[in-house]
Amino acid sequence: MIKIFLLSMLIIAIAFALLAVKLLFLKNGKFTSQHIHDNAALRKQGIHCVIDQDKEARRAGKAY
């Protein structure tokens, strides 16, 4: 039981370390925003956040 717990904690620690590579090795490293409204390519295609799309649909009187 202890071996499985320690092995799982080791795997989780390795996963966190791999996720933080950019933060650890770059000066002023940070995670980029994962929000749709921050993505210029999606904005160019007219793709919005689901909340914004819902607001637009309610204003237009469309019900889904």
BELCOR-V484966 format. One record per residue. N is the residue number from 0. RES is the residue in one small letter. SS is DSSP state (H for helix, E for strand, - for the rest). OMEGA is omega in degrees with one decimal (999 if undefined). Layout:
n & res & ss & omega
N & RES & SS & OMEGA
N & RES & SS & OMEGA
//
This chain:
n & res & ss & omega
0 & m & - & 179.9
1 & i & H & -179.8
2 & k & H & 179.7
3 & i & H & 179.0
4 & f & H & 179.9
5 & l & H & 177.8
6 & l & H & 179.2
7 & s & H & 177.0
8 & m & H & 177.1
9 & l & H & 178.7
10 & i & H & 178.3
11 & i & H & 178.5
12 & a & H & 178.2
13 & i & H & 179.3
14 & a & H & 177.7
15 & f & H & 179.4
16 & a & H & 179.0
17 & l & H & 176.4
18 & l & H & -175.5
19 & a & - & -178.2
20 & v & H & -179.1
21 & k & H & 180.0
22 & l & H & -174.7
23 & l & H & -170.0
24 & f & H & 177.3
25 & l & - & 174.3
26 & k & - & -175.4
27 & n & - & 178.7
28 & g & - & 177.8
29 & k & - & 176.4
30 & f & - & 176.3
31 & t & - & -179.7
32 & s & - & 179.5
33 & q & - & -178.9
34 & h & - & -178.4
35 & i & H & -176.3
36 & h & H & 177.7
37 & d & H & -176.6
38 & n & - & -176.1
39 & a & H & -178.7
40 & a & H & 179.0
41 & l & H & 177.2
42 & r & H & 178.6
43 & k & H & -179.9
44 & q & - & 180.0
45 & g & - & 179.3
46 & i & - & -177.7
47 & h & - & 173.7
48 & c & - & -179.1
49 & v & H & 179.0
50 & i & H & 177.8
51 & d & H & 178.3
52 & q & H & 178.2
53 & d & H & 178.3
54 & k & H & 179.4
55 & e & H & 180.0
56 & a & H & 178.8
57 & r & H & 178.1
58 & r & H & -179.3
59 & a & H & 178.5
60 & g & - & 178.7
61 & k & - & 175.7
62 & a & - & -179.5
63 & y & - & 999
//
